Amino acid sequence: MEWDLATLMPLLMFAGLFALIMTGFPVAFAICGTALYFALAGHFLGLFKLQDFSFLPGRVFGAVQNFELIAVPLFIFMGLMLEKSGLATDLLESMQRVLRRVHGGLAIGVILVGALLAATTGIVGATVVTMGAISLPTMLKWGYNKELACGTIAASGTLGQIIPPSIVLVLLGDMMNVDIGQLFMGAILPGLLLVAVYCAYVFLRVFINPELAPARVDEEGDSPRETALVLYLASSLLPPALLVIIVLGSILVGIASPTEAAACGAVGAILITLAKGRFAAKALSEVMGQTTSMTAMVFTILAGAQFFSVVFRGLKGDRVLVDIIHSFGVDPGSVLFLTMLIIFVLGFFIDFIEICFIVIPIVAPVLIGQLHYDPLWIAILVAVNLQTSFLTPPFGFALFYLKGVAPPEIKTLHLYRGVVPFVALQLMVLGLVSCFPAVATWLPRVLFR
C-alpha cells in the first residue's frame, strides 16, 4: 500500500486527538475540535466532503433518543441512591464480624462486598471511597500489610465495571449493536471468575505468609453470639440480593428490558433508602444533581464521538486500517491482540468512557465487519480490559479515590505496589476469556436461544 497523504490523514487525526487529550483539554471539545480541524483540512485537500456533515444531526439525535441508553442515567441514579442508603457500610461491618477470626478474612470480605456492590450500585468511585474509608483503617489496625490492603480495596471497587448492571456494558452494547441483556449475561461468568481469582490470590498469599493478614483475636466478652451474627449478616445481605433479583432476574426471565429493569432498580434503591431511614429531600437533590452531571458528561462525549466518527469515515479511515492489515499480512489473532494492547495502554492515560467513544467506533468495524469476530465476545473482552484502566498508574481513578480517604501513613507507592498483582490477575482473566470464548458466550447462548 502507498503511504500518501490520504492514507496518513486518518492516522494523524487519531494521533492529534490523543495529543490534545493529554494536554488536559476537555475530552468532548477535544474530540469535536480535532474532527473539525481535519474535516476542514481534508476539504481543502479534496479528501473530505463537508456534505457528509448532513448525517451528523440524525446520528446525534438518534443516539440521544436511543431507548436503551436511558438505562445509563437510571443505573447511575440507582448506584448513587444506594450510596446514600448506607448499604455498603452495613455489608462491610457484617463481613468484618463474620470473618474477623480468619487469616485474610477481612480482605476476602472486602472482595465479596465489592462484588455485591458491583451487582447493585456499579459506581466505582463511590464503592472505592466507601470501602476505603471503612475497611482500610480497620485492616491497618489489625496489622494487615499496607500494599495488600490497598490493592484489595482498589481492585474490588472496580468490579462494577464488569459485573452487571454496568454502565460500560450499556455503552458497548449500543455502540457495537449487541443486545444489552445478552451482554449482561455474558459478563456474569468473567465477573465471577475475577472474584474467585482475587479471593484465591489473597488466600494463597496469606497461607504462605500469615503475617500479611493476621486474624482478629477477640477479647473476653467481645465475641457476638452466633445467632445474632447470622441475623445481622442476613439483614445486610437481603436488600442487595432482592435488588439483584429485581434488576438482573427481570432481564434473565425476559419480563423487562435492561432500561425497564434499570427503572425498577432506581425505584428499589429509593425503597431501600426509605427502609433504612436515610431518605431525605437533601439526599434526593444531591443524587439527582450528580446523576444529571454524570449523564450530561457521558452524552456530551457521545455527541463528540459521533462528530469524530463521521469525519474519520469520511477520510476513509476504516478502509485505511483494513488496507494496513492486509498489506502487512497480519493475521486476525494479531489484530485482536494489538487492539487489546492499545486499549490497555490508553487506560494508563485516559478514562474508560473516552476509550469507548474514541477507539470502539474505529476498531469495531474491522474486528466484527472484516474479521468476523463475535461482537458479544469482543464487547466482553473490551469490558474486562477497560477495568484495568481504573488501576493502572499514573491516572488510575481508583487509586485517586482511595488515596483521598486513606490514612496519612498510606503513601502513593503503597497504592502502586498494591495494585500491580491485581492488574496482572485482570490480564490473566482477559487471556482466559480470549483463549476460551465460551466463558463469555455460553451463558447468553443458553439463555437467549
C-alpha positions in Angstrom: 0.0 0.0 0.0 1.2 3.6 -0.7 1.8 5.9 2.2 0.4 9.1 0.7 -1.5 12.0 2.3 -4.8 10.3 2.0 -3.5 7.3 4.0 -1.8 9.4 6.7 -4.7 11.8 7.4 -6.9 9.3 9.4 -3.8 8.2 11.4 -2.8 11.8 12.1 -6.3 12.5 13.2 -6.2 9.8 15.8 -2.7 10.9 17.0 -3.8 14.5 17.1 -6.8 13.7 19.3 -4.7 11.7 21.7 -2.1 14.5 21.9 -4.9 17.1 22.6 -6.4 14.9 25.4 -3.0 14.6 27.0 -2.8 18.4 27.4 -5.8 18.2 29.7 -8.3 19.8 27.3 -11.9 18.7 27.9 -12.4 15.5 26.1 -15.7 16.3 24.4 -14.4 19.5 23.0 -11.1 17.8 22.1 -13.0 15.3 20.0 -15.1 17.9 18.3 -12.1 20.3 17.7 -9.9 17.6 16.2 -12.7 16.4 13.9 -13.5 19.9 12.7 -9.8 20.7 12.1 -9.3 17.6 10.0 -12.6 18.0 8.2 -11.6 21.5 7.0 -8.1 20.3 6.2 -9.5 17.3 4.3 -11.9 19.5 2.5 -9.3 21.9 1.2 -7.1 18.9 0.2 -10.0 17.3 -1.6 -10.1 14.3 0.8 -13.4 15.1 2.7 -16.8 16.4 1.6 -18.4 18.8 4.0 -21.8 17.5 2.8 -21.0 14.4 5.0 -21.9 16.6 8.0 -25.6 16.3 6.9 -25.6 12.9 8.5 -24.4 14.3 11.9 -27.7 15.7 13.3 -29.5 12.4 12.7 -26.8 10.4 14.3 -26.5 12.7 17.4 -30.3 12.8 18.0 -30.6 9.1 17.2 -28.1 8.4 19.9 -29.7 10.7 22.4 -33.2 9.3 21.8 -32.0 5.7 22.0 -34.3 3.9 24.4 -31.5 1.5 25.6 -29.2 4.4 26.6 -31.9 5.7 29.0 -30.5 2.9 31.2 -27.3 4.9 31.8 -28.9 7.7 34.0 -31.1 5.2 35.7 -28.2 2.9 36.7 -26.3 6.0 37.8 -29.2 7.1 39.9 -29.6 3.7 41.4 -25.9 3.5 42.4 -25.8 7.0 43.9 -29.1 6.4 45.9 -27.8 3.2 47.3 -24.7 5.0 48.4 -26.9 7.3 50.5 -28.7 4.3 51.9 -25.6 3.1 53.8 -25.8 -0.3 52.2 -22.0 -0.6 51.7 -21.4 0.3 55.4 -23.8 -2.4 56.6 -22.3 -5.0 54.3 -18.7 -4.2 55.3 -19.5 -4.2 59.0 -21.3 -7.6 58.8 -18.4 -9.1 56.9 -15.9 -7.8 59.4 -17.8 -9.5 62.2 -18.2 -12.8 60.4 -14.6 -13.2 59.0 -12.7 -11.5 61.8 -11.1 -14.7 63.1 -9.8 -15.9 59.7 -6.4 -15.0 58.4 -7.1 -12.7 55.4 -10.8 -12.9 56.2 -11.3 -9.1 56.1 -9.6 -8.8 52.7 -11.7 -11.7 51.3 -14.8 -10.0 52.9 -13.9 -6.8 51.1 -13.7 -8.7 47.8 -17.1 -10.3 48.4 -18.7 -6.9 49.4 -17.1 -5.3 46.3 -18.8 -8.0 44.1 -22.2 -7.4 45.8 -21.9 -3.6 45.4 -20.9 -4.1 41.8 -24.1 -6.0 41.2 -26.2 -3.3 42.8 -24.5 0.1 42.6 -21.9 -0.3 39.8 -20.4 3.1 40.8 -16.6 2.6 41.1 -15.8 5.9 42.8 -18.5 5.5 45.5 -17.5 1.9 46.1 -13.8 2.5 46.5 -14.3 5.6 48.7 -16.8 3.8 51.0 -14.7 0.6 51.3 -11.5 2.7 51.8 -13.0 4.9 54.5 -14.5 1.9 56.4 -12.2 -1.1 55.8 -8.8 0.4 55.3 -8.4 1.8 58.9 -9.7 -1.5 60.3 -7.3 -3.6 58.2 -4.3 -1.4 59.2 -5.4 -1.6 62.9 -5.5 -5.4 62.7 -1.9 -5.4 61.2 -2.7 -6.0 57.6 0.1 -5.4 55.0 -0.4 -2.0 53.6 0.1 -3.0 49.9 -2.2 -6.0 50.2 -5.0 -3.9 51.9 -4.8 -1.1 49.4 -4.6 -3.4 46.4 -7.6 -5.5 47.6 -9.8 -2.4 48.2 -8.9 -0.7 44.9 -9.4 -3.9 42.8 -12.6 -4.9 44.5 -14.1 -1.5 43.9 -13.5 -1.8 40.1 -15.7 -5.0 39.8 -18.6 -2.8 39.0 -17.0 -2.3 35.5 -17.7 -5.9 34.5 -20.3 -7.3 36.9 -23.7 -6.3 35.6 -25.5 -4.0 35.7 -22.6 -2.0 34.3 -22.6 1.4 32.5 -19.8 0.4 30.3 -21.7 -2.7 29.1 -24.7 -0.5 28.2 -22.4 1.8 26.2 -20.6 -1.0 24.4 -23.9 -2.8 23.6 -25.2 0.4 21.9 -22.0 1.1 20.0 -21.5 -2.5 18.8 -25.1 -3.3 18.2 -25.2 -6.1 20.8 -28.2 -6.9 22.9 -27.5 -5.4 26.3 -29.4 -8.2 28.1 -27.0 -10.7 26.4 -24.0 -8.6 27.4 -25.2 -8.6 31.0 -25.5 -12.4 31.0 -22.2 -12.8 29.1 -20.3 -10.7 31.8 -21.5 -12.7 34.7 -19.0 -15.6 34.4 -16.0 -13.4 33.7 -17.0 -11.2 36.7 -17.4 -14.2 39.0 -14.1 -15.5 37.7 -12.4 -12.3 38.7 -13.9 -12.5 42.1 -12.7 -16.1 42.5 -9.2 -15.2 41.3 -8.9 -12.3 43.7 -10.0 -14.5 46.6 -7.6 -17.3 45.6 -4.7 -14.8 45.4 -5.4 -13.4 48.8 -5.8 -16.8 50.3 -2.6 -18.1 48.8 -0.6 -15.1 49.8 -1.8 -15.2 53.4 -1.4 -19.0 53.5 2.2 -18.6 52.6 2.8 -15.7 54.9 0.1 -15.3 57.6 1.7 -12.2 59.0 0.4 -10.3 55.9 -3.2 -10.5 57.2 -3.4 -11.5 60.9 -6.7 -12.9 62.3 -8.6 -10.9 65.0 -8.3 -12.3 68.5 -11.4 -11.3 70.4 -11.1 -10.2 73.9 -13.3 -11.7 76.6 -16.9 -10.7 76.1 -16.1 -9.2 72.7 -17.4 -12.2 70.7 -21.0 -11.8 69.5 -23.4 -14.7 69.6 -23.5 -16.8 66.5 -27.3 -16.4 66.2 -27.2 -12.7 66.4 -24.3 -12.7 63.9 -26.2 -14.7 61.4 -29.3 -12.5 61.7 -27.2 -9.4 61.3 -25.5 -10.8 58.2 -28.8 -11.9 56.7 -30.4 -8.4 57.3 -27.4 -6.8 55.5 -27.5 -9.3 52.5 -31.2 -9.3 52.0 -31.6 -5.8 50.4 -28.9 -6.1 47.8 -29.9 -9.7 47.0 -33.5 -8.6 46.3 -32.3 -5.7 44.2 -30.1 -8.0 42.1 -33.1 -10.4 41.6 -35.3 -7.5 40.5 -32.8 -6.0 38.1 -30.9 -9.0 36.6 -33.7 -11.5 37.3 -36.2 -9.5 35.3 -33.8 -9.3 32.3 -33.0 -13.0 32.7 -36.6 -14.3 32.5 -37.4 -11.8 29.7 -40.1 -9.8 31.5 -38.2 -6.5 31.3 -35.7 -4.8 29.0 -32.4 -3.5 30.6 -33.9 0.0 30.6 -37.1 -1.1 32.3 -35.0 -3.2 34.8 -32.9 -0.1 35.5 -36.0 1.9 36.2 -37.2 -0.8 38.7 -33.7 -0.8 40.2 -33.9 3.0 40.7 -37.2 2.6 42.5 -35.8 -0.3 44.5 -32.9 1.9 45.6 -35.3 4.6 46.8 -37.3 2.0 48.8 -34.1 0.6 50.4 -33.1 4.0 51.4 -36.5 4.7 52.9 -36.5 1.4 54.8 -33.1 2.3 56.3 -34.5 5.7 57.4 -31.9 7.6 55.4 -34.1 9.1 52.7 -34.3 12.9 52.8 -35.1 15.7 50.4 -31.4 16.9 50.5 -30.2 13.4 49.7 -32.6 13.1 46.7 -31.5 16.5 45.5 -27.8 15.6 45.7 -28.4 12.3 43.9 -30.4 13.9 41.1 -27.7 16.6 40.7 -24.9 14.1 40.5 -26.9 11.9 38.1 -27.6 14.9 35.8 -23.9 15.9 35.8 -22.6 12.4 35.0 -25.2 11.8 32.4 -24.5 15.1 30.7 -20.8 14.3 30.6 -21.5 10.9 29.0 -23.8 12.2 26.4 -21.7 15.2 25.5 -18.7 12.9 24.8 -21.1 10.7 22.9 -22.1 13.6 20.7 -18.5 14.5 20.1 -17.7 10.9 19.2 -20.4 11.0 16.5 -18.7 14.0 15.1 -15.3 12.3 15.1 -16.7 9.1 13.6 -18.3 11.0 10.6 -15.0 12.7 9.8 -12.9 9.6 10.3 -15.0 7.6 8.0 -15.3 10.4 5.6 -11.5 10.4 5.3 -11.8 6.6 4.6 -10.1 5.8 7.9 -11.8 2.4 8.2 -10.6 1.4 4.8 -7.0 2.6 5.7 -7.0 0.3 8.7 -8.1 -2.7 6.7 -5.5 -1.9 3.9 -2.8 -1.7 6.6 -3.8 -5.1 8.0 -3.8 -6.7 4.5 -0.6 -5.1 3.4 1.4 -6.3 6.4 -0.2 -9.7 6.3 -1.3 -9.5 9.9 -3.5 -12.5 11.0 -6.8 -11.8 12.8 -5.4 -13.0 16.1 -2.6 -10.5 16.0 -5.1 -7.7 15.1 -7.2 -8.6 18.2 -4.1 -8.7 20.4 -2.9 -5.3 19.1 -6.4 -3.9 19.7 -6.4 -5.1 23.3 -2.9 -3.8 23.8 -3.8 -0.4 22.6 -6.9 -0.2 24.9 -4.7 -1.4 27.8 -2.1 1.3 27.2 -4.6 4.0 26.7 -6.1 3.0 30.1 -2.9 4.4 31.7 -3.8 7.9 30.5 -7.5 8.4 29.7 -10.9 7.4 31.1 -12.8 4.3 30.1 -15.7 6.3 28.6 -13.3 8.2 26.4 -11.6 5.0 25.3 -15.1 3.6 24.4 -16.2 6.5 22.3 -12.8 7.0 20.6 -11.5 3.5 19.9 -14.5 1.3 19.6 -16.1 3.1 16.5 -12.7 2.7 14.8 -11.8 -0.9 15.6 -15.3 -2.5 15.8 -16.0 -2.4 12.0 -12.6 -4.0 11.4 -12.9 -6.7 14.1 -16.6 -7.5 13.5 -17.2 -6.5 9.9 -13.9 -7.5 8.3 -12.5 -10.2 10.6 -16.0 -11.6 11.6 -15.3 -11.9 15.3 -18.3 -12.5 17.6 -19.4 -9.0 18.7 -20.6 -10.3 22.1 -17.2 -11.8 22.8 -15.4 -8.7 21.7 -17.5 -6.5 23.9 -16.8 -8.6 27.0 -13.1 -8.6 26.2 -13.1 -4.8 25.9 -15.1 -4.5 29.2 -12.6 -6.7 31.1 -9.7 -4.8 29.5 -11.2 -1.4 30.4 -11.4 -2.5 34.0 -7.7 -2.2 34.3 -7.8 1.5 33.4 -9.0 2.2 37.0 -5.9 0.6 38.5 -3.1 1.5 36.1 -1.0 4.5 37.2 -0.5 7.3 36.7 -4.1 8.1 36.1 -5.9 5.1 37.7 -9.0 6.7 39.1 -9.5 4.0 41.8 -6.0 5.0 43.1 -7.1 8.7 43.4 -10.4 7.7 45.1 -8.6 5.5 47.7 -5.8 8.0 48.3 -8.3 10.6 49.1 -9.8 8.7 52.1 -6.6 6.7 53.1 -4.9 7.4 56.5 -1.7 9.6 56.4 0.5 6.5 56.7 -0.6 5.3 53.3 1.7 6.6 50.6 1.2 6.6 46.9 3.9 4.0 46.5 1.8 1.6 48.7 -1.1 2.0 46.3 1.0 1.4 43.2 2.7 -1.7 44.6 -0.6 -3.0 45.9 -2.5 -2.9 42.6 0.2 -4.4 40.4 -0.7 -8.1 41.3 -4.4 -7.3 40.7 -3.7 -5.8 37.3 -1.8 -9.0 36.5 -4.8 -11.0 37.6 -7.1 -9.0 35.4 -4.8 -9.6 32.4 -4.8 -13.3 33.2 -8.6 -13.4 33.2 -8.6 -11.4 30.0 -6.3 -14.0 28.5 -8.5 -16.8 29.7 -11.6 -15.2 28.1 -9.6 -14.7 24.9 -8.5 -18.3 24.7 -11.9 -19.7 25.8 -14.6 -17.5 24.3 -17.3 -19.8 25.8 -16.6 -18.1 29.2 -18.3 -15.1 27.8 -20.7 -16.6 25.2 -22.0 -19.8 26.8 -24.5 -18.3 29.3 -26.2 -15.9 26.9 -26.3 -18.5 24.2 -28.1 -20.8 26.6 -30.5 -18.2 28.0 -31.2 -16.3 24.7 -31.6 -19.2 22.2 
